[in-house]
Structures are given as structure tokens and as C-alpha cells.
Amino acid sequence: MKSRAPAHQKGFTLVEIAIVLVIIGLLLGGVLKGQSLIEGSKVKAMVNEYRGTASAINVYLDKYRAVPGDDLLVVAHTGTGTVPTAATGGNGVIDTGTWVGAAAAVATNESSLFWEHARAAGIVGGATGGTSSSSLGGTLGVTSNVLRPNSPAGARGQFVVCASGVPGSIAVQIDTSMDEGTGNTGYVFASNQAGLPIVAATANVAAYAQAATYTQCFQS
């Protein structure tokens, strides 16, 4: 008995292979574009948070002639709020103490009272209290530049807004869009550590690493 010859197997044509490759390329391009858009939105959100927090200080100053967190007349001004200690209150400086992020919030620390006073005045949103989180999930903190260790020389602002837990891929884009892209010079700078505050022994980074996580600051 003779065996039958196998049926002819038709392969893919070059045109079909080309179409498949084009489709794969479009899908990959769409995924990468989507990731880029998501990352871009995170950068924009953080830039707005840095600038918005800095603007909140100026709005409070214009309205009450006092610094939020340092305002001895906060109750008279807003109807509520915790008065800072007399030793440092009213001196125009947001004194840090134990900065929020490194330990549990301390109600009398002016960096904590900043959020309470600004929220009582209706300038910033969020739940009542002395903490705030960034859009990236880290801690957002405020202090005066004279009390902030390792601020780069030259472009010194009066106040500093810092965020912990900023991925390197986001941090470098924030620095590039707001400043000059280097983490140890200018108005935007960063240290390679987990949270706030940035201690004196922690140096600012010269170049951002994509895979690292930073505490990043903006001098206003």
C-alpha cells in the first residue's frame, strides 16, 4: 500500500510578514507613547506642586503679613489654628525642628504648622493637619532656606519646598524643566536619601540616575 504524500504547507509571504511587523511596531510605539504621556503628567503635577506650595507662602504673606506656620496671630487671621512657640514664632522663618517625613509629625514644628495655617486660610487643600503628600506618594515639606543644609550656592531662595520619593526618571525631567538639570546646582536640587529632612551629611547629587529615588527640593 502506497503512502500518501503530505499536503503542501503554505508559508507566510513577505507581504504578510511585513504587515505583522508593522502592527507589532505600532503596538510597541503606542505603549511607549502611553508611558511617556503618563510620565510627562507626573512631571507636570510635581512642578505644579512645587510652584503652588511656594505661591501659597506668598499668598498668605500678602493677605496676613505673616508666614504660614510662623504666624502668631493665626487664630485672629483665620479663626482657627495652632500658634507656634514664642521662641521662634513671628520671626519670618519656617523653623523645622523634627521635619515631617523623618519622624512622626510634631504639632508645634513650624514645618508642620505651615500646612495647618495655609489650610485654615483656604489657600491650599487637603485634610486638616500638619502633613502633606505629593502626587507621587512621598512627603511634601516646607522650610526656610537658612535652615536647610546643603542648599546650592548662588540661586538661593527664601523658602524651600521638598518632596521625598521622587524617581530619578521623573526628578531629572523636573530639574530640566524648572532649572538646568543638575541635582547639585541652581534652584532645583536633590539628595539620594529616603525621606525628609535632608541632613547636613547628605550631599546633593551631580547627576540623576534613572533607577534611583531622590528627595528633591525647589528654592523659591
C-alpha positions, 0 to 999 in steps of 0.5 A, spaced: 500 500 500 502 506 497 503 512 502 500 518 501 504 524 500 503 530 505 499 536 503 503 542 501 504 547 507 503 554 505 508 559 508 507 566 510 509 571 504 513 577 505 507 581 504 504 578 510 510 578 514 511 585 513 504 587 515 505 583 522 511 587 523 508 593 522 502 592 527 507 589 532 511 596 531 505 600 532 503 596 538 510 597 541 510 605 539 503 606 542 505 603 549 511 607 549 507 613 547 502 611 553 508 611 558 511 617 556 504 621 556 503 618 563 510 620 565 510 627 562 503 628 567 507 626 573 512 631 571 507 636 570 503 635 577 510 635 581 512 642 578 505 644 579 506 642 586 512 645 587 510 652 584 503 652 588 506 650 595 511 656 594 505 661 591 501 659 597 507 662 602 506 668 598 499 668 598 498 668 605 504 673 606 500 678 602 493 677 605 496 676 613 503 679 613 505 673 616 508 666 614 504 660 614 506 656 620 510 662 623 504 666 624 502 668 631 496 671 630 493 665 626 487 664 630 485 672 629 487 671 621 483 665 620 479 663 626 482 657 627 489 654 628 495 652 632 500 658 634 507 656 634 512 657 640 514 664 642 521 662 641 521 662 634 514 664 632 513 671 628 520 671 626 519 670 618 522 663 618 519 656 617 523 653 623 523 645 622 525 642 628 523 634 627 521 635 619 515 631 617 517 625 613 523 623 618 519 622 624 512 622 626 509 629 625 510 634 631 504 639 632 508 645 634 514 644 628 513 650 624 514 645 618 508 642 620 504 648 622 505 651 615 500 646 612 495 647 618 495 655 617 495 655 609 489 650 610 485 654 615 486 660 610 483 656 604 489 657 600 491 650 599 487 643 600 487 637 603 485 634 610 486 638 616 493 637 619 500 638 619 502 633 613 502 633 606 503 628 600 505 629 593 502 626 587 507 621 587 506 618 594 512 621 598 512 627 603 511 634 601 515 639 606 516 646 607 522 650 610 526 656 610 532 656 606 537 658 612 535 652 615 536 647 610 543 644 609 546 643 603 542 648 599 546 650 592 550 656 592 548 662 588 540 661 586 538 661 593 531 662 595 527 664 601 523 658 602 524 651 600 519 646 598 521 638 598 518 632 596 521 625 598 520 619 593 521 622 587 524 617 581 530 619 578 526 618 571 521 623 573 526 628 578 531 629 572 525 631 567 523 636 573 530 639 574 530 640 566 524 643 566 524 648 572 532 649 572 538 646 568 538 639 570 543 638 575 541 635 582 547 639 585 546 646 582 541 652 581 534 652 584 532 645 583 536 640 587 536 633 590 539 628 595 539 620 594 536 619 601 529 616 603 525 621 606 525 628 609 529 632 612 535 632 608 541 632 613 547 636 613 551 629 611 547 628 605 550 631 599 546 633 593 547 629 587 551 631 580 547 627 576 540 623 576 540 616 575 534 613 572 533 607 577 534 611 583 529 615 588 531 622 590 528 627 595 528 633 591 527 640 593 525 647 589 528 654 592 523 659 591 
